[in-house]
Amino acid sequence: MPLNFRQKEELYEFQITIAKRWRGKGQKTWDPFSKFFFFFAGFNDLYFLWKQIDGDPGKEDENVSRILAKLSNEEADKPLAQLSTQVNYFKNRSPIQSMGDRLSNNQSMGKDSEGKKLKAALLNSSATPSERLVAFGGIIYLVRCNLVHGNKIDSGDDETIIMNTVCPLELILETSLSIPLK
């Protein structure tokens, strides 16, 4: 059943408050993996919020895209400009693999089809800033899936990946906190 405007306002205030709490916890810790979890928890609160307000359940990765697509090109361009180092890291490295779909004969290799698609969108010079930010958010979501489902370790390439997603995730969370309820 669709929410009325008052219900949307109450949910908005509640979810924003929770997201800010997770952001605060992430800002207080030094461990990049903990930061990632806390910042993603806050971002998750926000895309849950917009899933409810928009009345479109969608799959979780679609919810990530939905919230970032709410940003105008100017709003999306700001975090992309601030995150040029991290964006370039993901443009220049091999695509993030989906480790939930690991190859049965090699547990250290996943499928990279989704990562390739997202990297191509990030590299697309004719894509709008909003489209590139949605692609970057998708890459961060793939990293989240791998981390949450036990396919990342706290060293080596996995640590480098997390180090290159913590700041973007915090900034995406911060930017998403500013999306107004209309």
VOFIRO-606640 format. One record per residue (C-alpha): residue number from 1; x negated, y negated, z. Coordinates in steps of 0.001 Angstrom, whole numbers, plus 500000, padded with zeros to 6 digits. Each point is the difference from the previous one (the first is absolute). Layout:
BEGIN
<node NUM, <X, Y, Z>>
...
This chain:
BEGIN
<node 1, <500000, 500000, 500000>>
<node 2, <498515, 496620, 499026>>
<node 3, <498900, 497666, 502766>>
<node 4, <501817, 496707, 500487>>
<node 5, <497910, 496826, 500265>>
<node 6, <500012, 499977, 503831>>
<node 7, <498762, 503597, 500085>>
<node 8, <497306, 499097, 497498>>
<node 9, <498908, 497050, 502176>>
<node 10, <499791, 502186, 503107>>
<node 11, <498079, 502721, 498193>>
<node 12, <497708, 497401, 498423>>
<node 13, <499077, 498466, 503369>>
<node 14, <499513, 503411, 501601>>
<node 15, <497783, 501429, 497241>>
<node 16, <497952, 496793, 499698>>
<node 17, <499328, 500110, 503748>>
<node 18, <498862, 503619, 499842>>
<node 19, <497798, 499361, 496948>>
<node 20, <498323, 497069, 501777>>
<node 21, <499295, 502221, 503015>>
<node 22, <498283, 502603, 497833>>
<node 23, <498044, 497251, 498247>>
<node 24, <498855, 498718, 503404>>
<node 25, <498838, 503461, 501085>>
<node 26, <498092, 500381, 496748>>
<node 27, <498307, 496650, 500486>>
<node 28, <498819, 501017, 503485>>
<node 29, <498233, 503216, 499081>>
<node 30, <496582, 500343, 498416>>
<node 31, <500507, 503458, 498463>>
<node 32, <500910, 499699, 496291>>
<node 33, <502059, 503194, 500013>>
<node 34, <502044, 498762, 502971>>
<node 35, <500398, 496620, 498313>>
<node 36, <501295, 501746, 496889>>
<node 37, <502568, 501997, 501985>>
<node 38, <501205, 496964, 501950>>
<node 39, <500229, 497740, 496944>>
<node 40, <501775, 502665, 497989>>
<node 41, <502463, 500580, 502847>>
<node 42, <500860, 496288, 499836>>
<node 43, <500314, 500089, 496220>>
<node 44, <502168, 503112, 500285>>
<node 45, <502350, 498067, 502304>>
<node 46, <500357, 497364, 497306>>
<node 47, <500651, 502267, 497079>>
<node 48, <502520, 501892, 502150>>
<node 49, <501641, 496626, 500651>>
<node 50, <500288, 499150, 496317>>
<node 51, <501173, 503505, 499127>>
<node 52, <502882, 499468, 502424>>
<node 53, <500758, 496443, 498910>>
<node 54, <499865, 500857, 496302>>
<node 55, <502092, 503115, 500608>>
<node 56, <497800, 502108, 497747>>
<node 57, <498383, 502932, 501802>>
<node 58, <497477, 500910, 497295>>
<node 59, <496893, 502045, 500602>>
<node 60, <497405, 498622, 502400>>
<node 61, <497550, 498944, 497280>>
<node 62, <502872, 498201, 498237>>
<node 63, <500713, 498125, 503232>>
<node 64, <496386, 498770, 500053>>
<node 65, <500418, 498750, 496433>>
<node 66, <503367, 498409, 500809>>
<node 67, <498686, 497814, 502815>>
<node 68, <496940, 498843, 498057>>
<node 69, <502107, 499285, 496914>>
<node 70, <501978, 497499, 502116>>
<node 71, <496972, 497697, 499901>>
<node 72, <499767, 497429, 497240>>
<node 73, <496944, 499986, 497750>>
<node 74, <498590, 497060, 501979>>
<node 75, <500564, 501802, 503311>>
<node 76, <498425, 503202, 498610>>
<node 77, <497042, 498152, 498514>>
<node 78, <498867, 498614, 503377>>
<node 79, <499210, 503350, 501638>>
<node 80, <498515, 501327, 496745>>
<node 81, <497625, 497027, 499846>>
<node 82, <499034, 500417, 503666>>
<node 83, <499442, 503711, 499494>>
<node 84, <497950, 499859, 496807>>
<node 85, <497172, 502055, 501557>>
<node 86, <502348, 502800, 501025>>
<node 87, <502004, 499843, 496767>>
<node 88, <496754, 500275, 498028>>
<node 89, <498945, 502959, 502145>>
<node 90, <503127, 501903, 498927>>
<node 91, <499681, 498812, 496396>>
<node 92, <496443, 501335, 499819>>
<node 93, <500272, 503292, 501887>>
<node 94, <501592, 503208, 498823>>
<node 95, <503780, 500105, 500506>>
<node 96, <501319, 500988, 503429>>
<node 97, <501131, 503601, 499899>>
<node 98, <503190, 501311, 501524>>
<node 99, <498607, 502564, 502394>>
<node 100, <503446, 501325, 500859>>
<node 101, <499837, 501580, 496554>>
<node 102, <496539, 501489, 500433>>
<node 103, <498777, 502530, 497532>>
<node 104, <500354, 503451, 501541>>
<node 105, <496537, 501089, 498897>>
<node 106, <498268, 496863, 501372>>
<node 107, <501343, 498450, 503218>>
<node 108, <497856, 496887, 499569>>
<node 109, <501588, 499087, 496661>>
<node 110, <503463, 498547, 499617>>
<node 111, <502018, 498817, 497043>>
<node 112, <499151, 496556, 498696>>
<node 113, <502927, 499342, 497633>>
<node 114, <501739, 497515, 502354>>
<node 115, <496671, 498367, 500894>>
<node 116, <499150, 499620, 496294>>
<node 117, <503362, 498367, 499308>>
<node 118, <499572, 497543, 502895>>
<node 119, <496393, 499207, 499083>>
<node 120, <501052, 499329, 496386>>
<node 121, <502677, 497576, 501245>>
<node 122, <497431, 498290, 502231>>
<node 123, <497593, 499688, 497048>>
<node 124, <502682, 498801, 497563>>
<node 125, <499004, 496425, 499138>>
<node 126, <503471, 499236, 498651>>
<node 127, <501752, 501156, 503191>>
<node 128, <501497, 497315, 502208>>
<node 129, <498550, 499415, 503470>>
<node 130, <503147, 501578, 501423>>
<node 131, <499488, 503139, 497889>>
<node 132, <496331, 500218, 501026>>
<node 133, <500883, 499581, 503682>>
<node 134, <502623, 502746, 499689>>
<node 135, <497306, 502246, 498461>>
<node 136, <497555, 499138, 502795>>
<node 137, <502703, 500750, 502563>>
<node 138, <500526, 503354, 498281>>
<node 139, <496295, 500788, 500325>>
<node 140, <500132, 499144, 503698>>
<node 141, <503068, 502222, 500322>>
<node 142, <498078, 502916, 498416>>
<node 143, <497204, 499426, 502522>>
<node 144, <502621, 499975, 502769>>
<node 145, <501457, 503302, 498802>>
<node 146, <496579, 501615, 499940>>
<node 147, <499161, 498673, 503461>>
<node 148, <503324, 500840, 501647>>
<node 149, <500116, 503491, 498529>>
<node 150, <496502, 500884, 501184>>
<node 151, <498030, 499625, 496819>>
<node 152, <497565, 497267, 501049>>
<node 153, <497014, 500161, 502304>>
<node 154, <498352, 497178, 501911>>
<node 155, <496757, 499933, 498015>>
<node 156, <498570, 499722, 496523>>
<node 157, <502200, 498981, 497073>>
<node 158, <503150, 500284, 502121>>
<node 159, <498640, 497468, 502467>>
<node 160, <499076, 497664, 497140>>
<node 161, <503510, 500316, 498578>>
<node 162, <501556, 499178, 503378>>
<node 163, <497616, 497053, 500467>>
<node 164, <501192, 498659, 496631>>
<node 165, <503691, 500370, 500858>>
<node 166, <500174, 498621, 503556>>
<node 167, <499676, 496311, 499111>>
<node 168, <502352, 500299, 496991>>
<node 169, <502549, 501855, 502088>>
<node 170, <499861, 497343, 502714>>
<node 171, <500436, 497234, 497426>>
<node 172, <502834, 501839, 498239>>
<node 173, <501676, 500474, 503388>>
<node 174, <499543, 496312, 500785>>
<node 175, <501340, 498952, 496590>>
<node 176, <502968, 502364, 500304>>
<node 177, <500877, 498551, 503402>>
<node 178, <500730, 496712, 498252>>
<node 179, <502668, 501368, 497636>>
<node 180, <503172, 498177, 501042>>
<node 181, <503409, 501516, 500453>>
<node 182, <502353, 498422, 497469>>
